[in-house]
Amino acid sequence: MSIEELKYILDNVYSKDTAHRKWRAKWNKNNPTYGQCVPTALLVQYYFGGEIFKHNVESHYFNVIDGKVVDLTKEQFDYELDYSNSRQKQPNLSQSQTKERFELLKERVENFRK
């Protein structure tokens, strides 16, 4: 699977229940990446490695692989993010909501690929 294929699959399996609970009320199919950055960054890392970074202005997570920014949920913003204002930060999978959202998306990706 390529990153482009993962992006395609995710855009087809995101839902309100995989969005962060703070943003679920605003989630809709017209903006499927809204509130999905943490489980998405974890999935990218799971499949492709690299590090996870958190934007210091926005509460937004993304990946850096081989020095290149990989942000599969940037479409949720209606402006370009300045990734230079970021720091490496691994999301905490011991938080039940984070783990549940990651596992649910991972399961949906695997099922979509079958």
Solvent accessible surface area in square Angstrom, and as a share of the most:
residue,aa,sasa,rsa
1,M,72,0.32
2,S,42,0.27
3,I,42,0.21
4,E,127,0.57
5,E,90,0.40
6,L,0,0.00
7,K,38,0.16
8,Y,133,0.51
9,I,12,0.06
10,L,0,0.00
11,D,55,0.29
12,N,78,0.40
13,V,20,0.12
14,Y,14,0.05
15,S,28,0.18
16,K,100,0.42
17,D,65,0.34
18,T,0,0.00
19,A,0,0.00
20,H,43,0.19
21,R,153,0.56
22,K,146,0.62
23,W,72,0.25
24,R,72,0.26
25,A,97,0.76
26,K,141,0.60
27,W,28,0.10
28,N,66,0.34
29,K,172,0.73
30,N,145,0.75
31,N,41,0.21
32,P,31,0.20
33,T,3,0.02
34,Y,43,0.16
35,G,6,0.05
36,Q,0,0.00
37,C,14,0.08
38,V,19,0.11
39,P,0,0.00
40,T,4,0.02
41,A,2,0.02
42,L,7,0.04
43,L,0,0.00
44,V,1,0.00
45,Q,45,0.20
46,Y,122,0.46
47,Y,55,0.21
48,F,58,0.24
49,G,30,0.29
50,G,32,0.31
51,E,74,0.33
52,I,1,0.01
53,F,46,0.19
54,K,42,0.18
55,H,9,0.04
56,N,78,0.40
57,V,109,0.62
58,E,50,0.22
59,S,70,0.45
60,H,0,0.00
61,Y,25,0.09
62,F,5,0.02
63,N,3,0.01
64,V,23,0.13
65,I,28,0.14
66,D,145,0.75
67,G,72,0.70
68,K,143,0.60
69,V,58,0.33
70,V,15,0.09
71,D,13,0.06
72,L,18,0.09
73,T,2,0.01
74,K,105,0.45
75,E,89,0.40
76,Q,27,0.12
77,F,42,0.17
78,D,138,0.71
79,Y,111,0.42
80,E,164,0.73
81,L,20,0.10
82,D,90,0.47
83,Y,53,0.20
84,S,98,0.63
85,N,57,0.29
86,S,24,0.16
87,R,117,0.43
88,Q,113,0.50
89,K,71,0.30
90,Q,96,0.43
91,P,11,0.07
92,N,77,0.40
93,L,68,0.34
94,S,97,0.63
95,Q,107,0.48
96,S,78,0.51
97,Q,30,0.13
98,T,12,0.07
99,K,102,0.43
100,E,110,0.49
101,R,6,0.02
102,F,15,0.06
103,E,75,0.34
104,L,53,0.26
105,L,0,0.00
106,K,48,0.20
107,E,102,0.46
108,R,58,0.21
109,V,0,0.00
110,E,63,0.28
111,N,79,0.41
112,F,88,0.36
113,R,115,0.42
114,K,190,0.80
